[in-house]
Amino acid sequence: MKSKFLIVDDESAIRKFLRASLASEEIKIIECENGAEAVRITRTENPDLILLDLGLPDIDGKEVITQVREWTDIPIIILSARDQEEEKVAALDAGADDYLTKPFTVKELEARIRVALRHRSLPEESSIFIISDLEINLKNRTIKKAGVNVHLTPLEFKLLALMIKHSGKVLTHRQLLTEVWGAAYSRQNQYLRVFMGQLRQKLETDPAQPKFLTTEPGIGYRFKVDF
């Protein structure tokens, strides 16, 4: 069965470019030009992925995200010319899975799509996460790096588990702080800097050049799985 990708953009040239770049025997492309149509198609077609522009002629793309997130967790990747950090943060806080600023390469887009689809296909009951030399057992709360046990504090483990649950997805400072520390700490970014530094010291081969726990400047952090 073909995967279905919904492209939402009011520029026909962009839709044509994405259709030519992504369409294949395995992928069916659906297109629309505005937000209201995007919400309707999402309900009726149940696509596997949404590629969404923010600057739509009827409603802002962030409103599309909010409406769609009321009933589904379909991966949503923002493709927008808006490069301001606050726009990216707002879209991600609304429920987008990732954000690419125009112009972008097809290779970069394909990598983000692979991550988004792979994350959605992971079984919820899976408790063991293995990547490179890391083995993390979420159920038993044990971690090994290159076969050696690694000790994390409860808060460090909670932060790491949250990032693994959303591996590949950029999580904003607010999302991480609210989930790990609570809503009262949603603006205490220094907490994240300290704890992320501690996790990198314990899990990264080179904490100064992290391979897994990467920074999205001005936005948040990502547990990178595609490198």
Secondary structure, DSSP 4 states (H G I P E B T S, - for coil): --EEEEEE-S-HHHHHHHHHHH-BTTEEEEEESSHHHHHHHHHHH--SEEEE-S--SSS-HHHHHHHHTTT----EEEEES---HHHHHHHHHHT-SEEEESS--HHHHHHHHHHHHHHHHS-TT--EEEETTEEEETTTTEEEETTEEE---HHHHHHHHHHHHTTTSEEEHHHHHHHHT-GGGTT-HHHHHHHHHHHHHHH-SSTTS-SSEEEETTTEEEE----
